[in-house]
Amino acid sequence: MKLAGLQKELEDAFKASPALEVKWAVMKDWNETMRYDLTIDANDAKDLFSACNAHRVGVLPWIRKRW
Protein backbone atom coordinates (compact mmCIF):
# COMPACT_ATOMS: atom_id res chain seq x y z
CA MET A 1 0.00 0.00 0.00
CA LYS A 2 2.82 2.39 0.80
CA LEU A 3 4.54 1.83 -2.55
CA ALA A 4 1.26 2.34 -4.38
CA GLY A 5 0.55 5.52 -2.43
CA LEU A 6 -2.66 4.07 -1.02
CA GLN A 7 -1.80 3.73 2.68
CA LYS A 8 -3.77 6.82 3.77
CA GLU A 9 -6.71 5.88 1.56
CA LEU A 10 -6.76 2.38 3.05
CA GLU A 11 -6.63 3.75 6.60
CA ASP A 12 -9.52 6.09 5.78
CA ALA A 13 -11.46 3.16 4.30
CA PHE A 14 -10.91 1.17 7.52
CA LYS A 15 -12.30 4.08 9.55
CA ALA A 16 -15.33 4.31 7.29
CA SER A 17 -15.88 0.55 7.20
CA PRO A 18 -14.65 -1.56 10.12
CA ALA A 19 -15.91 -4.61 8.18
CA LEU A 20 -13.33 -3.92 5.47
CA GLU A 21 -10.59 -3.82 8.10
CA VAL A 22 -11.71 -7.23 9.42
CA LYS A 23 -11.77 -8.68 5.91
CA TRP A 24 -8.35 -7.17 5.19
CA ALA A 25 -6.98 -8.86 8.33
CA VAL A 26 -8.28 -12.21 7.05
CA MET A 27 -6.67 -11.67 3.63
CA LYS A 28 -3.37 -10.01 4.52
CA ASP A 29 -1.40 -13.23 5.05
CA TRP A 30 -2.74 -15.06 2.00
CA ASN A 31 -0.30 -16.06 -0.71
CA GLU A 32 -0.59 -17.95 -3.98
CA THR A 33 0.66 -21.25 -2.55
CA MET A 34 -2.25 -21.35 -0.11
CA ARG A 35 -4.65 -22.22 -2.94
CA TYR A 36 -3.06 -25.69 -2.99
CA ASP A 37 -3.15 -26.17 0.80
CA LEU A 38 -5.30 -29.23 1.46
CA THR A 39 -5.10 -28.78 5.23
CA ILE A 40 -7.24 -25.63 5.35
CA ASP A 41 -10.66 -26.39 6.79
CA ALA A 42 -13.92 -25.51 5.06
CA ASN A 43 -14.80 -22.64 7.41
CA ASP A 44 -11.43 -20.96 6.94
CA ALA A 45 -11.73 -21.35 3.17
CA LYS A 46 -15.21 -19.80 3.21
CA ASP A 47 -13.99 -16.91 5.39
CA LEU A 48 -11.10 -16.28 3.03
CA PHE A 49 -13.35 -16.35 -0.03
CA SER A 50 -15.88 -14.04 1.61
CA ALA A 51 -13.20 -11.58 2.74
CA CYS A 52 -11.88 -11.40 -0.79
CA ASN A 53 -15.13 -11.21 -2.71
CA ALA A 54 -17.76 -9.49 -0.55
CA HIS A 55 -19.41 -6.97 -2.88
CA ARG A 56 -19.51 -3.90 -0.67
CA VAL A 57 -16.62 -4.43 1.72
CA GLY A 58 -14.47 -7.11 0.12
CA VAL A 59 -10.75 -6.68 -0.36
CA LEU A 60 -10.79 -7.40 -4.09
CA PRO A 61 -13.56 -4.89 -4.90
CA TRP A 62 -11.64 -2.24 -2.94
CA ILE A 63 -8.45 -2.98 -4.86
CA ARG A 64 -10.21 -3.10 -8.23
CA LYS A 65 -11.52 0.45 -7.76
CA ARG A 66 -7.91 1.60 -7.58
CA TRP A 67 -6.46 -0.26 -10.58
N, C-alpha and C positions, 0 to 999 in steps of 0.2 A: 504494500500500500504506500509506503514511503517513497519508493522509487517511482511509482506511478503518479505521485502527487495527490493521492486520494485519502491520506490518513485523516485529515481534518474532516473531510466529507463522511468518511466511515464513522468517526466518532460522533458526528452530528446525527447520523442515521441511527446509531445505537441509542442516543438520547431520545430521539423521536419514536423509536420502536424497540423497546426492550426485547421483544420476540426475535427481532433480527439478531440482536447480540447473542441470544441463547443459541440460535441456529448457527451463527458464525462459530461459536465455541464448539459445537458438535462437529463442524466441518474443518476447522483449522488444522487438525492433525492428519487429515486424509491425504493419502498419496496414491499414485497410480497402481502400485503393487497391491494395495488393499482390495482391489476388485477381484483378485484371485485368491483371497484369503478364505479358506473353507471353514475356518474356526469361528468366524463371526456369527453370533446368533441372530435369529430372525428379527427380534425386537431392535437390536442395534442396527441392523441393515435397514429396517423400516425408518428408524430415526434419522439415519444418515441420508436416505433418499428424500425424506420429508424436509430436512434442513436445507438440502440442496435445491429442491424443486418447488417449494411452497410458493404459490402465485404472488401473494402480496408481500411476504416477508422472507422469501427464500434467498439464499446466498447467490445462486446462479442468476435469478432475475435482477438482483441488485447489480451484479457485475455486468450483465448484458447491457444495462442502461448506460454504462460508462465505456463501452467498447468503441 
